[in-house]
Amino acid sequence: MGWEGKTAPDFTLHDQDNKAHTLSDYQGQKVLLYFYPRDATPGCTTEAQQFRDRLDELSSQGVKVLGVSRDTVKSHEKFARKESLNFPILADPDEVVVNQYEVLKQKNMYGKQVMSVNRESFLIDEKGVILRHYGKVKPAEHVQEILDDLT
């Protein structure tokens, strides 16, 4: 599906502090909505650390960062505390939002077919329209890629 130019699907999910976040509440601000497979796995940790360490640069471009995975609020709370995350990571254990954004994909892992969240991101403008869909994300390079697109 071509996401760019489409209105981002609205949702409400809870973060690591059990605080509700509704996407439409961020109207008037840019949002980088990033999906990742699992808390505390190597690639996901690298990506979260990149967002943490470069959040000031993204904020200076007017971007709010929201992470999403199928993990629970409790898992997110532990991950966020361990990695000193300074942005919300949202729990989607019922797979509502990962399905809305079509990031839940069948993958072959260790010879078995499993459903897993694909590492994808969506840059959403102040009016809630998707400016950019990042379908292939490299955890260590993604923040720079976003910053390059913003300048």
N, C-alpha and C positions, 0 to 999 in steps of 0.2 A: 504494500500500500504506500502511495506517496503521501507522506505526512505534511510536508512543508506547504504552508498556506492554509492549512485546515485549523479549525478551532480545537484547542487541546481539550480532551475529555475531562470534565470536572470530577472531583472526588473529595472525600474526607477520609483521612487516615490518622492514626495516633503515632506520635514519635516516641523516642526513648524515654521521655519523661511522662508518657501517657497523655500528652497534650494533643488535642485535635488540630489538624491542619486541613483547610479546605483550599483547593487550588484557586478558586475564584476570589478568595480573600486576598490574593497576591496581585490582583488587577492593579495596574499602575506601576508595577515593577516587572523586571525581567526575571524569569525563573529558569534555572537549569535543573531539570528533572532527570535524575540518573537512576537507572535500574541496575542492580547487581545480583549475582546468584546467591551468596550466603555470607553472613557475618563471619569474621575471623578466619577467612580462607586467604591464601597468599595474594591473589590478584585483587580481591575485594579490599583487603587491608591496604595494599599499595595505593589503590584508587582513592580510598577514604583519606589516607594520609596526604595525598596530593591535594585534595580539596581542602583539608584542614590547613595545610601549610601555605596554601596560596589563596585562601578565602578573602584576604584583604584586597588582593588584585582583582578578584571577581567582583567583590563589593564595590570597589572603586569604579567599576563599569556598570554598576546598578543591578548586579545579578544576585539573586537569592538562590542558594543551593538546597535542593531536597533530594535525599537518597531514598530509594524504595527497594525492599526485598520481601520475600515471603516469610522471613523470620518474625518471631513474636516480639512484642514490646519488651519483654524480659530479656530476650537475647540481644536486642538492640541496646538496651540499657547497659548491659555488661560490655558489649563491643565499644559503645561510645565512651564509657568510662575508661576502659583499657587503652584506647587510642586517643583520648582527650579530644574527641570530636566537638567542633564548635558550630555545628549546623544540624538541623533535624534529619534523622533517618527514620523513615516511616515504615510501619509494620503492615504487611498485606497478607496475613496468613490465609485468608479466604480467597486469595487470588483474584479479587475483583479488579484492581487497577492494573495488574500485570496482564490481565486479559483485555481490558479496555485499550491498552496501548500495544497489544499484540506482541509482547516480549517473552511470553511463555512458549518455549519451543521444544520440540522433541530432539533429543541429542543422543548420541551413542557414547556411553561411558562404560569403559571396561567391558565392552561386548554386550551391554544391555541398553535397551531403549528406555530413556528416562525423560520426564518433562522437567525442564530447568529454565530459570530466568536467563535470558540472553543479556549480555552486557551492552546496553544501548542507552542513549541519552537524547533528550529533547530540549532544545533551547526555545523558550516560549517568550513572546514579546509582552509589552505592557497591556495589550488588549486581549491576551489569551490565545493568540495565534502562534502556531508552531513556525518558527523562523528556520530551524535547522534540525534535522534528524540525523543523529550519529548512529549508524547501524553497526559499525565495526569499531569498537573502542579498545585502545591499548591503554591499560591502567596508568602506566608511568608517563604517558605522553598526552593524555586526554585534556588536562587542564590547559596546557599550552595551546592545544588545538582550538579550544573554546576561546581563549584570549586572543589568538590570532584572528578568529572570525569576528570578534567584537571590535577590532581596531581597523 
